[in-house]
């Protein structure tokens, strides 16, 4: 995927957010899973352009839709790392 394709994709599907106080566009997913005994677990994550978050790192604050998160892990998405998946935990 080219950088232009990624930018258009984020413009269409992304929402405003901040990472360590810097504004960026992100697609936030708060997937929920119903486990045994009726326990619901959530696995929030966000996809951002690597060019908008070149210094993304664990421990930073991520805010989207007025919800505060802490970045637990930063993963480069295949095939080229132009997108990053931020694994999040609610703060």
C-alpha positions in Angstrom: 0.0 0.0 0.0 1.4 3.4 -0.9 1.6 6.3 1.5 -1.0 8.1 -0.5 -3.4 5.1 -0.2 -2.9 5.1 3.5 -3.5 8.8 3.9 -6.8 8.6 1.9 -7.8 5.5 3.9 -7.3 7.3 7.2 -9.0 10.5 5.9 -12.1 8.4 5.2 -12.2 6.0 8.2 -10.1 7.8 10.8 -11.1 10.0 13.7 -9.2 12.8 15.5 -7.1 11.6 18.4 -3.9 12.5 20.3 -0.8 10.6 21.1 1.5 12.1 23.8 -0.4 15.4 23.3 0.2 15.5 19.5 -2.8 15.4 17.2 -3.2 12.6 14.7 -5.9 10.6 12.9 -6.6 7.1 14.2 -9.0 4.2 13.7 -9.9 3.0 17.2 -11.3 -0.5 17.8 -12.6 -1.7 21.2 -13.3 -5.3 20.4 -15.2 -7.2 23.2 -15.1 -10.9 23.8 -17.6 -12.8 25.9 -15.7 -15.5 27.8 -16.8 -18.4 30.0 -18.8 -17.5 33.1 -20.2 -14.4 31.3 -17.0 -12.3 31.7 -16.5 -9.7 29.0 -13.0 -8.7 28.1 -12.0 -5.7 26.0 -9.0 -5.4 23.7 -8.8 -1.7 22.6 -6.4 -0.9 19.9 -5.8 1.9 17.4 -4.4 2.0 13.9 -2.4 5.1 13.0 -0.1 6.2 10.1 3.6 5.6 11.0 4.4 9.0 9.6 2.1 10.7 12.1 3.5 8.8 15.1 7.2 8.1 14.4 8.1 8.1 18.1 5.1 6.0 19.3 6.2 4.0 22.3 4.7 2.0 25.2 3.7 4.1 28.1 2.5 7.1 26.1 -1.0 8.6 26.6 -3.5 8.1 23.7 -6.8 10.0 23.8 -9.7 9.3 21.4 -13.4 10.4 21.8 -12.6 11.8 25.2 -11.4 8.4 26.5 -7.8 8.2 27.9 -5.7 5.1 27.1 -2.1 4.1 27.8 -0.2 2.5 25.0 0.9 -1.0 26.0 2.6 -2.0 22.7 3.4 -0.6 19.3 3.2 -3.1 16.4 4.3 -2.4 12.8 1.6 -3.7 10.5 2.5 -5.9 7.5 3.6 -5.7 4.7 5.5 -2.5 5.0 5.0 -0.9 8.4 3.3 2.2 7.0 0.5 1.6 9.6 1.1 1.0 13.3 -1.3 -0.8 15.6 -1.2 0.6 19.1 -2.3 -1.9 21.7 -4.1 0.1 24.4 -5.4 -0.1 28.0 -7.9 2.3 29.5 -6.2 4.7 31.8 
